[in-house]
Amino acid sequence: MLDMPVSIKKSRSDFIAEQLEEAVINGRVPAGSRLDEASIAQQFGVSRTPVREALHILCGRGLAEREPYKGVVVTQISAERIGEMFEAMAELEATCGRLASHRMTMSERAELESLHSQMNVLAEEGDNDGYNDLNTRFHNLLFQGCHNSDLIAAALTLRLKLAPFRKFQLKDKGRIKQSCREHQQIVDAILDQDAKTAESALRRHLVSAAQEVLLKRQRQEDDAVAKNMA
């Protein structure tokens, strides 16, 4: 796990959760590992309260679970499970995009275009964290733009579970630029009120993200095996 100072822009619990999520996803904290509150609190120089809140976040996203007599333990997340979550997210976002293409207000469309322009700048600057923050706003705006409360709730719930994986694949500058190109297709379709193109563009966008996550994960697993054999 990482020993880093707490960001002043985020709550301690959110910061700790992000560090733990990254450590779990990239394999530095393997499945089955116990996440001890006291040890983590000492590592980050905080009380147990924000650590307890951070572990609650991890459990909510399916990266860890509470087991009797053990406490919080890192779960085993298979490639198949990740693929299933991205598949479901792709269908939800595609549906939201199809509806949003006709239901978005003028101000929502303007905000979507503005966010995309800002993200292009961040991509060129290599600001991964800034890009990820606006990326969340971009997709949430698409959810809100469908103006269907049940779809919005379902999309937001699943997006929270996928958030660490989506952030993981946006660590690479090349992937961020690819994401921008895919976003351009989505924005164009929304502005043109082209429901079919918006739907297919969002579905392809999520499939592309899933492929990147799974390929990156496989590379890390291969590197770990090679390192152990050396």
C-alpha positions in Angstrom: 0.0 0.0 0.0 1.0 3.6 -0.4 2.1 6.0 2.3 1.1 9.4 1.0 0.0 12.7 2.5 -3.7 13.4 2.7 -4.9 15.6 -0.1 -6.5 18.8 1.2 -9.0 18.7 -1.7 -10.6 15.4 -0.5 -11.8 14.0 2.8 -9.4 11.7 4.5 -11.7 8.8 4.0 -12.0 9.4 0.3 -8.2 9.8 -0.1 -7.5 6.6 1.8 -10.2 4.7 -0.1 -8.6 5.8 -3.4 -5.2 4.6 -2.3 -6.5 1.3 -1.1 -8.6 0.8 -4.3 -5.5 1.4 -6.5 -3.4 -1.0 -4.4 -6.1 -3.7 -4.7 -6.7 -3.3 -8.4 -3.0 -3.3 -9.4 -2.4 -6.4 -7.2 -0.2 -4.8 -4.5 -2.8 -5.9 -2.0 -3.8 -9.4 -3.2 -7.2 -11.1 -2.8 -7.6 -12.6 0.7 -5.6 -9.9 2.4 -7.0 -8.6 5.6 -7.3 -4.8 5.7 -6.5 -4.0 9.3 -7.9 -0.7 10.6 -5.1 0.0 13.1 -2.3 -0.7 10.7 -3.9 1.5 7.9 -4.6 4.3 10.4 -0.9 4.2 11.5 0.3 4.2 7.9 -1.7 7.3 6.9 -1.3 9.0 10.3 -5.0 9.3 11.0 -7.5 8.0 13.5 -9.5 4.9 12.9 -12.6 6.8 11.9 -11.6 7.8 8.4 -10.1 4.4 7.8 -13.4 2.7 8.9 -15.2 5.0 6.4 -12.7 4.2 3.6 -13.2 0.4 4.2 -16.9 1.0 4.0 -16.4 2.6 0.6 -14.3 -0.4 -0.6 -17.0 -2.9 0.6 -19.7 -0.9 -1.2 -17.8 -1.1 -4.4 -17.2 -4.9 -4.1 -13.5 -4.6 -3.7 -13.6 -6.0 -0.1 -16.1 -7.7 2.2 -16.5 -8.1 5.9 -16.0 -11.6 7.2 -16.8 -13.0 10.6 -13.8 -13.1 13.0 -11.6 -11.7 10.2 -12.8 -8.2 9.6 -12.5 -6.6 6.1 -10.9 -8.8 3.5 -10.0 -8.1 -0.1 -12.3 -10.0 -2.5 -11.3 -12.0 -5.5 -12.5 -10.1 -8.6 -12.2 -12.2 -11.7 -11.8 -10.9 -15.3 -15.2 -12.4 -16.0 -16.8 -10.4 -13.2 -15.2 -7.1 -14.4 -16.4 -7.9 -17.9 -19.9 -8.5 -16.7 -20.0 -5.1 -14.9 -18.7 -3.2 -17.9 -21.2 -5.0 -20.1 -24.1 -3.9 -17.8 -22.7 -0.4 -17.7 -22.4 -0.2 -21.4 -26.1 -1.1 -21.9 -27.2 1.4 -19.2 -25.1 4.2 -20.6 -26.2 3.4 -24.2 -29.8 3.6 -23.1 -29.2 6.9 -21.2 -27.4 8.3 -24.3 -30.2 7.3 -26.6 -32.8 9.1 -24.5 -30.5 12.0 -23.7 -30.0 12.8 -27.4 -33.6 14.0 -27.5 -34.3 14.9 -23.8 -31.3 17.0 -22.9 -32.0 20.7 -22.4 -30.0 23.3 -24.2 -28.1 24.2 -21.1 -27.2 20.5 -20.5 -26.0 20.1 -24.1 -23.9 23.3 -23.7 -22.4 22.0 -20.4 -21.6 18.6 -22.0 -19.7 20.3 -24.9 -17.9 22.6 -22.4 -16.8 19.6 -20.3 -15.5 17.8 -23.4 -13.5 20.9 -24.4 -12.0 21.2 -20.9 -11.1 17.5 -20.9 -9.3 17.8 -24.2 -7.0 20.4 -22.6 -6.4 18.2 -19.5 -5.6 15.3 -21.8 -3.0 17.3 -23.6 -1.5 18.4 -20.3 -1.4 14.9 -19.0 -3.5 15.8 -16.0 -4.9 12.3 -15.2 -6.6 13.2 -12.0 -8.2 16.3 -13.4 -9.4 14.3 -16.4 -10.8 11.6 -14.3 -12.8 14.1 -12.2 -14.3 15.8 -15.3 -14.9 12.4 -16.9 -17.1 11.5 -14.0 -19.0 14.7 -14.4 -19.3 14.1 -18.2 -20.9 10.7 -17.8 -23.1 11.8 -14.9 -24.4 14.6 -17.0 -25.3 12.0 -19.7 -27.2 10.0 -17.1 -29.1 13.1 -15.8 -29.8 14.0 -19.4 -32.0 11.0 -20.0 -34.5 12.5 -17.4 -35.5 9.1 -16.1 -35.0 8.7 -12.4 -34.8 4.9 -12.3 -32.2 4.8 -15.1 -30.2 7.5 -13.4 -30.2 5.7 -10.1 -29.2 2.4 -11.7 -26.4 4.0 -13.7 -25.0 5.9 -10.7 -25.0 2.8 -8.6 -23.1 0.7 -11.1 -20.8 3.5 -11.9 -19.7 3.8 -8.3 -18.7 0.1 -8.4 -16.8 0.6 -11.6 -15.2 3.9 -10.7 -11.8 2.4 -9.5 -11.5 0.3 -12.6 -12.4 3.3 -14.9 -9.8 5.4 -13.1 -7.3 2.6 -13.4 -7.5 2.5 -17.2 -7.2 6.3 -17.4 -3.7 6.3 -15.9 -2.3 6.0 -19.4 -2.0 9.1 -21.6 -2.7 7.2 -24.8 -5.9 5.8 -23.3 -7.0 9.3 -22.3 -6.5 10.6 -25.8 -8.5 7.7 -27.1 -11.2 8.4 -24.6 -11.3 12.0 -25.9 -11.8 10.8 -29.4 -14.6 8.5 -28.3 -16.2 11.4 -26.3 -16.2 13.5 -29.5 -18.4 11.0 -31.2 -20.7 10.9 -28.3 -21.0 14.7 -28.0 -21.5 15.1 -31.8 -24.4 12.5 -31.7 -26.0 14.2 -28.7 -25.8 17.7 -30.3 -27.2 16.3 -33.6 -30.0 14.5 -31.6 -28.9 11.3 -33.3 -30.2 8.7 -30.9 -28.9 5.6 -32.7 -25.4 7.0 -33.0 -25.3 8.2 -29.4 -26.4 4.7 -28.2 -23.8 2.9 -30.3 -21.0 5.4 -29.5 -21.5 5.0 -25.7 -21.7 1.2 -26.0 -18.4 1.2 -27.9 -16.9 3.6 -25.4 -17.6 1.3 -22.5 -16.4 -1.8 -24.4 -13.2 0.0 -25.2 -12.7 0.9 -21.5 -13.3 -2.7 -20.5 -10.8 -4.0 -22.9 -8.2 -1.6 -21.6 -8.8 -2.6 -18.0 -8.6 -6.3 -18.8 -5.5 -5.9 -20.9 -3.7 -3.8 -18.3 -4.7 -6.2 -15.6 -3.4 -9.2 -17.6 -0.1 -7.4 -18.3 0.4 -6.8 -14.6 -0.4 -10.4 -13.8 2.1 -11.6 -16.4 4.8 -9.2 -15.1 4.2 -10.5 -11.5 4.6 -14.1 -12.7 7.8 -13.2 -14.6 9.2 -11.4 -11.6 8.5 -14.4 -9.3 10.2 -16.7 -11.7 13.3 -14.5 -12.1 
